[in-house]
Amino acid sequence: MGNLEQRPSKSWLSEAADRRKARTRTADEAGEGQRLSAEKVKRAGIHIFHLRKKVGLTHGT
């Protein structure tokens, strides 16, 4: 019974670590996307980038 209790906790920890890695990867990709969109916004003269930033903060990660 002890082994059964320990196994889920180990898998949960590994899953949490995988999620953390995936989160950092998506954050890097999002950063690149924001840079590209920021350049487009500067050309267009519209502040969509700032609106997106506010929306992202309200939604959370």
ZIPE-V154640 format. One record per backbone hydrogen bond with DSSP energy under -1.0 kcal/mol. CO is the residue of the C=O (numbers start at 1). NH is the residue of the N-H. E is the energy in kcal/mol with one decimal. If there is no record, write none. Layout:
{{CO,NH,E} {CO,NH,E}}
This chain:
{{1,5,-1.7} {2,6,-1.8} {3,7,-2.5} {4,8,-1.0} {6,10,-2.0} {7,11,-2.5} {8,12,-2.7} {9,13,-2.2} {10,14,-2.4} {11,15,-2.7} {12,16,-2.4} {13,17,-2.2} {14,18,-2.5} {15,19,-2.6} {16,20,-2.3} {17,21,-2.3} {18,22,-2.7} {19,23,-2.7} {20,24,-2.1} {21,25,-2.2} {22,26,-2.7} {23,27,-2.3} {24,28,-2.2} {25,29,-2.3} {26,30,-2.8} {27,31,-2.3} {28,32,-2.0} {29,33,-2.4} {30,34,-2.7} {31,35,-2.0} {32,36,-2.1} {33,37,-2.7} {34,38,-2.6} {35,39,-1.9} {36,40,-1.9} {37,41,-2.7} {38,42,-2.4} {39,43,-1.9} {40,44,-2.6} {41,45,-2.9} {41,46,-1.2} {47,51,-1.6} {48,52,-3.1} {49,53,-2.2} {50,54,-2.2} {51,55,-2.5} {52,56,-3.1} {53,57,-2.1} {54,58,-2.2} {55,59,-2.5} {56,60,-2.1}}
